[in-house]
Amino acid sequence: MWRKIQKFLAVFLPLILLLIYIGVVICMLNRWDPVTPITLVPIWGWAVMGMFASLLCWIFFRGFLSVFVFCVWLITGIGFSEETHGLARELAVFLQNNSDSEESRDPPTPGRLRVVNVEANASEEGLRKVLELEPDIVIVQNAPDESVLQSFADELFGTNRSVAVNQSNAILARGEFRETLAEPESTTLHVRLRTRAGVTIDITNLDLERCAPRLDMWHPDVWEELIEARRKNRRLIRNYLGVHELTGEKSGRIVSGGFGTPPGDDAFRPLANTDMLDAFGEAGIGWGNTFPSEYPVLRLDQVWVSENLAPLKATARVNPASEHRIVVCDLEVAKN
């Protein structure tokens, strides 16, 4: 009797896992709002759970189908996780140059811009790591007092610098802010920067509602809360790109922030539809996840750029004074 049950379960349970796999893939491809919590979990997270369940099936019931489903989850987790792509790029750089460390410390060459996004934990200490990165633009969330920011900008850029603040968000840059726009109902901040090279760049430090995986997200109330958060974030991004559009034909655009939402979420569709590029998705090297800082599993801090600011390299750096890692992007400004 047990042998018959074992044979049945050796087929039935892997088939259930295969159906779950198909369902997850369909949700990931379409990103429908009603399945928002499913799509917030990184594909490698689903792959780990699917592989673990398949392994248990094989241990207790054996059967080829369990091995097949395990391999399907494994291939999907490796092939479609952006973490894999970042690590592959890092390996390629290592094989080409033997080491990436010296290159990462070099200041940007002429014609290139280095953009840094940092969650400062409301302290000057949270900004200190930025000094060694030699940036041209610093986009700050949870910033310290404006007096601290002014002093830090002097130390970082000297006299040729600009500082804009809206509540807990700030933007520091080498160059002149020609226009600034602070959203009164949030910490979102827009500036128009004129760089020393004469390039105009519109920068947005975007404040979004947190919409990330959580342990209780399967509860109906939390499920609905995450769906509404995504819808709100998508409306905000669309509004900021439309009503507060600053970009012209001869200017670049940067949209950055501690978005509180992992990449690939449908909230970012307005950015993708306007040909904005996720800098790490395009040129990320190494492990790009930023939260939590010590063992990051989610890439909540992102930098998006217009096509005329081509991403050359993007990395995530540990910030000892913050729970979020720093995002560092080197961009090449296209000649108009």
KELO-589071 format. One record per residue (C-alpha): x, y, z; residue number from 1. Coordinates in steps of 0.1 Angstrom, whole numbers, plus 5000, padded with zeros to 4 digits. Layout:
SITE      x      y      z   num
SITE      X      Y      Z   NUM
...
//
This chain:
SITE      x      y      z   num
SITE   5000   5000   5000     1
SITE   5028   5024   5010     2
SITE   5046   5017   4977     3
SITE   5015   5027   4957     4
SITE   5011   5059   4977     5
SITE   5048   5067   4973     6
SITE   5046   5062   4935     7
SITE   5015   5085   4934     8
SITE   5031   5112   4955     9
SITE   5063   5109   4934    10
SITE   5043   5121   4904    11
SITE   5016   5142   4920    12
SITE   5037   5165   4942    13
SITE   5062   5174   4915    14
SITE   5033   5182   4892    15
SITE   5019   5206   4918    16
SITE   5053   5223   4920    17
SITE   5055   5225   4882    18
SITE   5021   5242   4881    19
SITE   5033   5266   4908    20
SITE   5063   5273   4887    21
SITE   5042   5280   4856    22
SITE   5019   5303   4877    23
SITE   5049   5322   4892    24
SITE   5064   5327   4857    25
SITE   5032   5340   4842    26
SITE   5028   5364   4871    27
SITE   5064   5376   4868    28
SITE   5060   5382   4830    29
SITE   5027   5401   4833    30
SITE   5030   5418   4867    31
SITE   4993   5422   4872    32
SITE   4983   5444   4901    33
SITE   4962   5417   4919    34
SITE   4993   5395   4922    35
SITE   5016   5422   4933    36
SITE   5030   5403   4964    37
SITE   5039   5374   4943    38
SITE   5060   5396   4919    39
SITE   5077   5414   4948    40
SITE   5096   5382   4957    41
SITE   5128   5380   4936    42
SITE   5128   5351   4911    43
SITE   5157   5336   4929    44
SITE   5136   5335   4961    45
SITE   5109   5315   4944    46
SITE   5136   5293   4928    47
SITE   5151   5285   4962    48
SITE   5117   5275   4976    49
SITE   5109   5254   4945    50
SITE   5143   5237   4946    51
SITE   5139   5229   4984    52
SITE   5104   5215   4979    53
SITE   5116   5194   4949    54
SITE   5145   5181   4969    55
SITE   5122   5170   4997    56
SITE   5100   5152   4972    57
SITE   5130   5133   4959    58
SITE   5143   5124   4993    59
SITE   5110   5110   5005    60
SITE   5094   5097   4973    61
SITE   5122   5096   4947    62
SITE   5112   5097   4911    63
SITE   5127   5114   4880    64
SITE   5100   5141   4879    65
SITE   5113   5156   4912    66
SITE   5148   5159   4897    67
SITE   5133   5175   4865    68
SITE   5114   5201   4885    69
SITE   5145   5208   4906    70
SITE   5165   5215   4875    71
SITE   5138   5237   4860    72
SITE   5137   5259   4892    73
SITE   5176   5259   4893    74
SITE   5179   5270   4857    75
SITE   5153   5297   4861    76
SITE   5169   5310   4893    77
SITE   5203   5313   4877    78
SITE   5193   5324   4843    79
SITE   5167   5351   4852    80
SITE   5181   5366   4885    81
SITE   5197   5400   4880    82
SITE   5221   5390   4908    83
SITE   5235   5364   4885    84
SITE   5241   5389   4857    85
SITE   5259   5413   4881    86
SITE   5282   5385   4893    87
SITE   5288   5374   4857    88
SITE   5299   5409   4848    89
SITE   5322   5410   4878    90
SITE   5338   5377   4868    91
SITE   5343   5390   4833    92
SITE   5360   5422   4846    93
SITE   5382   5401   4869    94
SITE   5392   5378   4841    95
SITE   5400   5408   4819    96
SITE   5418   5430   4844    97
SITE   5428   5405   4871    98
SITE   5412   5429   4897    99
SITE   5384   5454   4897   100
SITE   5394   5471   4929   101
SITE   5418   5496   4916   102
SITE   5395   5506   4887   103
SITE   5366   5512   4912   104
SITE   5387   5537   4931   105
SITE   5397   5558   4901   106
SITE   5378   5591   4897   107
SITE   5356   5594   4867   108
SITE   5376   5604   4836   109
SITE   5367   5636   4817   110
SITE   5334   5634   4799   111
SITE   5320   5610   4825   112
SITE   5298   5617   4855   113
SITE   5298   5597   4888   114
SITE   5264   5596   4905   115
SITE   5260   5584   4941   116
SITE   5228   5575   4958   117
SITE   5231   5573   4996   118
SITE   5207   5568   5025   119
SITE   5225   5588   5052   120
SITE   5206   5577   5083   121
SITE   5201   5614   5092   122
SITE   5237   5618   5102   123
SITE   5270   5632   5088   124
SITE   5286   5599   5095   125
SITE   5262   5584   5069   126
SITE   5277   5607   5043   127
SITE   5314   5602   5051   128
SITE   5318   5571   5029   129
SITE   5308   5592   4999   130
SITE   5341   5613   5001   131
SITE   5363   5585   4989   132
SITE   5340   5579   4959   133
SITE   5348   5613   4943   134
SITE   5313   5618   4929   135
SITE   5299   5646   4907   136
SITE   5263   5642   4920   137
SITE   5252   5630   4954   138
SITE   5215   5621   4959   139
SITE   5207   5617   4995   140
SITE   5177   5602   5014   141
SITE   5172   5606   5051   142
SITE   5196   5635   5050   143
SITE   5211   5653   5080   144
SITE   5205   5690   5087   145
SITE   5210   5714   5059   146
SITE   5239   5731   5077   147
SITE   5257   5697   5077   148
SITE   5249   5692   5040   149
SITE   5263   5727   5032   150
SITE   5295   5720   5050   151
SITE   5298   5685   5035   152
SITE   5293   5700   5000   153
SITE   5321   5725   5006   154
SITE   5344   5696   5016   155
SITE   5334   5675   4987   156
SITE   5331   5700   4958   157
SITE   5347   5732   4971   158
SITE   5331   5765   4961   159
SITE   5317   5753   4927   160
SITE   5288   5734   4942   161
SITE   5250   5735   4947   162
SITE   5228   5721   4975   163
SITE   5190   5716   4974   164
SITE   5169   5701   5002   165
SITE   5133   5691   5006   166
SITE   5126   5678   5041   167
SITE   5147   5646   5044   168
SITE   5158   5644   5007   169
SITE   5187   5663   4993   170
SITE   5208   5667   4961   171
SITE   5244   5679   4962   172
SITE   5263   5685   4929   173
SITE   5293   5700   4913   174
SITE   5279   5728   4892   175
SITE   5249   5752   4893   176
SITE   5213   5744   4900   177
SITE   5193   5765   4875   178
SITE   5159   5754   4888   179
SITE   5146   5736   4919   180
SITE   5112   5722   4926   181
SITE   5102   5706   4960   182
SITE   5070   5686   4962   183
SITE   5051   5700   4991   184
SITE   5032   5668   5000   185
SITE   5063   5646   5000   186
SITE   5101   5646   5002   187
SITE   5105   5644   4964   188
SITE   5129   5669   4950   189
SITE   5136   5680   4914   190
SITE   5166   5701   4903   191
SITE   5180   5712   4870   192
SITE   5218   5710   4871   193
SITE   5242   5728   4847   194
SITE   5276   5710   4850   195
SITE   5310   5725   4845   196
SITE   5311   5709   4811   197
SITE   5280   5728   4801   198
SITE   5257   5698   4802   199
SITE   5221   5702   4815   200
SITE   5208   5673   4837   201
SITE   5174   5671   4854   202
SITE   5176   5652   4886   203
SITE   5147   5638   4907   204
SITE   5152   5624   4942   205
SITE   5120   5604   4944   206
SITE   5100   5595   4974   207
SITE   5078   5564   4970   208
SITE   5057   5544   4994   209
SITE   5073   5512   5006   210
SITE   5062   5482   4986   211
SITE   5085   5452   4994   212
SITE   5082   5416   5004   213
SITE   5072   5410   5041   214
SITE   5066   5379   5061   215
SITE   5029   5387   5066   216
SITE   5022   5397   5030   217
SITE   4999   5366   5025   218
SITE   4974   5382   5049   219
SITE   4945   5396   5029   220
SITE   4947   5431   5044   221
SITE   4985   5433   5038   222
SITE   4980   5419   5002   223
SITE   4956   5447   4994   224
SITE   4979   5472   5011   225
SITE   5008   5462   4988   226
SITE   4985   5463   4957   227
SITE   4974   5499   4966   228
SITE   5010   5509   4973   229
SITE   5021   5498   4938   230
SITE   4992   5517   4922   231
SITE   5001   5548   4941   232
SITE   5038   5546   4933   233
SITE   5030   5541   4896   234
SITE   5007   5571   4896   235
SITE   5034   5592   4914   236
SITE   5061   5583   4889   237
SITE   5038   5590   4860   238
SITE   5028   5623   4875   239
SITE   5064   5634   4882   240
SITE   5075   5625   4847   241
SITE   5046   5643   4832   242
SITE   5034   5674   4851   243
SITE   5069   5681   4864   244
SITE   5087   5672   4832   245
SITE   5119   5692   4830   246
SITE   5138   5673   4804   247
SITE   5144   5688   4769   248
SITE   5160   5673   4738   249
SITE   5195   5685   4748   250
SITE   5194   5676   4785   251
SITE   5197   5643   4804   252
SITE   5176   5630   4832   253
SITE   5183   5611   4864   254
SITE   5156   5596   4886   255
SITE   5169   5581   4918   256
SITE   5160   5572   4954   257
SITE   5155   5547   4981   258
SITE   5124   5535   4963   259
SITE   5114   5508   4988   260
SITE   5104   5486   4959   261
SITE   5126   5459   4942   262
SITE   5135   5463   4905   263
SITE   5112   5449   4879   264
SITE   5080   5460   4897   265
SITE   5053   5474   4875   266
SITE   5055   5507   4894   267
SITE   5086   5514   4873   268
SITE   5067   5509   4840   269
SITE   5064   5547   4834   270
SITE   5102   5550   4836   271
SITE   5107   5521   4812   272
SITE   5081   5535   4788   273
SITE   5099   5568   4785   274
SITE   5131   5549   4776   275
SITE   5148   5555   4810   276
SITE   5174   5529   4819   277
SITE   5180   5512   4852   278
SITE   5217   5519   4856   279
SITE   5225   5487   4876   280
SITE   5203   5466   4853   281
SITE   5223   5479   4823   282
SITE   5258   5479   4837   283
SITE   5258   5466   4872   284
SITE   5289   5447   4885   285
SITE   5289   5424   4915   286
SITE   5261   5420   4941   287
SITE   5238   5449   4935   288
SITE   5213   5444   4963   289
SITE   5213   5473   4989   290
SITE   5190   5462   5018   291
SITE   5197   5453   5045   292
SITE   5233   5465   5043   293
SITE   5250   5436   5060   294
SITE   5233   5408   5041   295
SITE   5214   5425   5012   296
SITE   5187   5405   4995   297
SITE   5167   5434   4979   298
SITE   5178   5462   4955   299
SITE   5156   5489   4969   300
SITE   5180   5518   4961   301
SITE   5182   5525   4924   302
SITE   5193   5550   4898   303
SITE   5175   5554   4865   304
SITE   5189   5575   4837   305
SITE   5179   5588   4802   306
SITE   5195   5571   4772   307
SITE   5218   5600   4766   308
SITE   5235   5593   4800   309
SITE   5248   5558   4791   310
SITE   5256   5537   4822   311
SITE   5292   5525   4821   312
SITE   5294   5509   4855   313
SITE   5272   5506   4886   314
SITE   5281   5490   4919   315
SITE   5267   5488   4955   316
SITE   5291   5498   4983   317
SITE   5287   5491   5020   318
SITE   5279   5521   5042   319
SITE   5287   5513   5079   320
SITE   5265   5541   5091   321
SITE   5233   5530   5072   322
SITE   5210   5500   5067   323
SITE   5212   5507   5030   324
SITE   5242   5502   5007   325
SITE   5254   5531   4985   326
SITE   5247   5530   4948   327
SITE   5276   5543   4926   328
SITE   5271   5548   4889   329
SITE   5295   5560   4863   330
SITE   5277   5576   4833   331
SITE   5289   5587   4799   332
SITE   5273   5619   4787   333
SITE   5264   5617   4750   334
SITE   5275   5647   4729   335
SITE   5246   5668   4716   336
//
